């Protein structure tokens, strides 16, 4: 979830990294902007050293916490069939 921060000088956003496999999990990050790649949205975040990197927005959503790793992959049959289609 992205939360807006306001002060007299500028407006920025803050987000918490929720994806359990990200090394920064649980950290609050400053969002400097957003970028879109097709249907995917990435947050541009400022790292402690001042550099900017992209973070997929889904890694900040509550559903990222619930993602599970299973012993065997689980894909719907329709998705597997789509893999056979020509590109």
FITISE-246747 format. One record per residue (C-alpha): chain; residue number from 1; residue in three letters; z, x, y. Coordinates in nm, 3 decimals. Layout:
<pts>
<pt unit="A" pos="NUM" code="ALA" z="Z" x="X" y="Y"/>
...
</pts>
This chain:
<pts>
<pt unit="A" pos="1" code="UNK" z="0.000" x="0.000" y="0.000"/>
<pt unit="A" pos="2" code="UNK" z="-0.099" x="0.137" y="0.339"/>
<pt unit="A" pos="3" code="UNK" z="0.138" x="0.076" y="0.630"/>
<pt unit="A" pos="4" code="UNK" z="0.038" x="0.116" y="0.994"/>
<pt unit="A" pos="5" code="UNK" z="0.249" x="0.331" y="1.224"/>
<pt unit="A" pos="6" code="UNK" z="0.234" x="0.296" y="1.602"/>
<pt unit="A" pos="7" code="UNK" z="0.365" x="0.497" y="1.893"/>
<pt unit="A" pos="8" code="UNK" z="0.263" x="0.557" y="2.254"/>
<pt unit="A" pos="9" code="UNK" z="0.022" x="0.841" y="2.171"/>
<pt unit="A" pos="10" code="UNK" z="-0.174" x="0.728" y="1.868"/>
<pt unit="A" pos="11" code="UNK" z="-0.201" x="0.487" y="1.578"/>
<pt unit="A" pos="12" code="UNK" z="-0.201" x="0.617" y="1.223"/>
<pt unit="A" pos="13" code="UNK" z="-0.128" x="0.490" y="0.875"/>
<pt unit="A" pos="14" code="UNK" z="0.117" x="0.599" y="0.612"/>
<pt unit="A" pos="15" code="UNK" z="0.075" x="0.547" y="0.238"/>
<pt unit="A" pos="16" code="UNK" z="0.277" x="0.626" y="-0.072"/>
<pt unit="A" pos="17" code="UNK" z="0.099" x="0.790" y="-0.366"/>
<pt unit="A" pos="18" code="UNK" z="0.182" x="0.565" y="-0.662"/>
<pt unit="A" pos="19" code="UNK" z="-0.046" x="0.701" y="-0.936"/>
<pt unit="A" pos="20" code="UNK" z="0.191" x="0.859" y="-1.191"/>
<pt unit="A" pos="21" code="UNK" z="-0.042" x="1.147" y="-1.282"/>
<pt unit="A" pos="22" code="UNK" z="-0.101" x="1.266" y="-0.923"/>
<pt unit="A" pos="23" code="UNK" z="0.103" x="1.578" y="-0.836"/>
<pt unit="A" pos="24" code="UNK" z="0.215" x="1.412" y="-0.512"/>
<pt unit="A" pos="25" code="UNK" z="0.342" x="1.094" y="-0.680"/>
<pt unit="A" pos="26" code="UNK" z="0.610" x="0.921" y="-0.474"/>
<pt unit="A" pos="27" code="UNK" z="0.528" x="1.112" y="-0.156"/>
<pt unit="A" pos="28" code="UNK" z="0.449" x="0.944" y="0.175"/>
<pt unit="A" pos="29" code="UNK" z="0.125" x="1.076" y="0.324"/>
<pt unit="A" pos="30" code="UNK" z="-0.032" x="1.039" y="0.669"/>
<pt unit="A" pos="31" code="UNK" z="-0.365" x="0.858" y="0.657"/>
<pt unit="A" pos="32" code="UNK" z="-0.610" x="1.002" y="0.909"/>
<pt unit="A" pos="33" code="UNK" z="-0.897" x="0.770" y="0.816"/>
<pt unit="A" pos="34" code="UNK" z="-1.095" x="0.597" y="0.546"/>
<pt unit="A" pos="35" code="UNK" z="-1.424" x="0.675" y="0.377"/>
<pt unit="A" pos="36" code="UNK" z="-1.641" x="0.450" y="0.162"/>
<pt unit="A" pos="37" code="UNK" z="-1.851" x="0.565" y="-0.133"/>
<pt unit="A" pos="38" code="UNK" z="-2.040" x="0.259" y="-0.257"/>
<pt unit="A" pos="39" code="UNK" z="-1.773" x="0.008" y="-0.355"/>
<pt unit="A" pos="40" code="UNK" z="-1.495" x="0.267" y="-0.361"/>
<pt unit="A" pos="41" code="UNK" z="-1.267" x="0.335" y="-0.064"/>
<pt unit="A" pos="42" code="UNK" z="-1.095" x="0.670" y="-0.020"/>
<pt unit="A" pos="43" code="UNK" z="-0.818" x="0.748" y="0.223"/>
<pt unit="A" pos="44" code="UNK" z="-0.848" x="1.068" y="0.423"/>
<pt unit="A" pos="45" code="UNK" z="-0.500" x="1.214" y="0.414"/>
<pt unit="A" pos="46" code="UNK" z="-0.345" x="1.502" y="0.604"/>
<pt unit="A" pos="47" code="UNK" z="-0.177" x="1.760" y="0.382"/>
<pt unit="A" pos="48" code="UNK" z="0.133" x="1.955" y="0.491"/>
<pt unit="A" pos="49" code="UNK" z="-0.086" x="2.254" y="0.587"/>
<pt unit="A" pos="50" code="UNK" z="-0.295" x="2.031" y="0.816"/>
<pt unit="A" pos="51" code="UNK" z="-0.607" x="2.015" y="0.598"/>
<pt unit="A" pos="52" code="UNK" z="-0.768" x="1.681" y="0.521"/>
<pt unit="A" pos="53" code="UNK" z="-0.847" x="1.558" y="0.170"/>
<pt unit="A" pos="54" code="UNK" z="-0.967" x="1.232" y="0.020"/>
<pt unit="A" pos="55" code="UNK" z="-0.748" x="1.017" y="-0.203"/>
<pt unit="A" pos="56" code="UNK" z="-0.886" x="0.708" y="-0.382"/>
<pt unit="A" pos="57" code="UNK" z="-0.711" x="0.409" y="-0.225"/>
<pt unit="A" pos="58" code="UNK" z="-0.626" x="0.263" y="-0.567"/>
<pt unit="A" pos="59" code="UNK" z="-0.383" x="0.555" y="-0.616"/>
<pt unit="A" pos="60" code="UNK" z="-0.168" x="0.401" y="-0.340"/>
<pt unit="A" pos="61" code="UNK" z="-0.169" x="0.047" y="-0.481"/>
<pt unit="A" pos="62" code="UNK" z="0.108" x="-0.107" y="-0.691"/>
<pt unit="A" pos="63" code="UNK" z="-0.127" x="-0.142" y="-0.990"/>
<pt unit="A" pos="64" code="UNK" z="-0.153" x="0.239" y="-1.012"/>
<pt unit="A" pos="65" code="UNK" z="0.211" x="0.251" y="-1.127"/>
<pt unit="A" pos="66" code="UNK" z="0.137" x="0.019" y="-1.419"/>
<pt unit="A" pos="67" code="UNK" z="-0.154" x="0.222" y="-1.560"/>
<pt unit="A" pos="68" code="UNK" z="-0.076" x="0.323" y="-1.914"/>
<pt unit="A" pos="69" code="UNK" z="-0.206" x="0.597" y="-2.140"/>
<pt unit="A" pos="70" code="UNK" z="-0.275" x="0.479" y="-2.494"/>
<pt unit="A" pos="71" code="UNK" z="-0.329" x="0.670" y="-2.814"/>
<pt unit="A" pos="72" code="UNK" z="-0.670" x="0.511" y="-2.865"/>
<pt unit="A" pos="73" code="UNK" z="-0.898" x="0.391" y="-2.585"/>
<pt unit="A" pos="74" code="UNK" z="-0.922" x="0.019" y="-2.519"/>
<pt unit="A" pos="75" code="UNK" z="-1.248" x="-0.099" y="-2.369"/>
<pt unit="A" pos="76" code="UNK" z="-1.388" x="-0.451" y="-2.372"/>
<pt unit="A" pos="77" code="UNK" z="-1.688" x="-0.490" y="-2.602"/>
<pt unit="A" pos="78" code="UNK" z="-1.906" x="-0.594" y="-2.306"/>
<pt unit="A" pos="79" code="UNK" z="-1.839" x="-0.260" y="-2.135"/>
<pt unit="A" pos="80" code="UNK" z="-1.938" x="-0.070" y="-2.448"/>
<pt unit="A" pos="81" code="UNK" z="-2.261" x="-0.271" y="-2.472"/>
<pt unit="A" pos="82" code="UNK" z="-2.344" x="-0.192" y="-2.110"/>
<pt unit="A" pos="83" code="UNK" z="-2.336" x="0.179" y="-2.194"/>
<pt unit="A" pos="84" code="UNK" z="-2.640" x="0.126" y="-2.417"/>
<pt unit="A" pos="85" code="UNK" z="-2.849" x="-0.018" y="-2.134"/>
<pt unit="A" pos="86" code="UNK" z="-3.112" x="0.206" y="-1.972"/>
<pt unit="A" pos="87" code="UNK" z="-3.021" x="0.340" y="-1.631"/>
</pts>
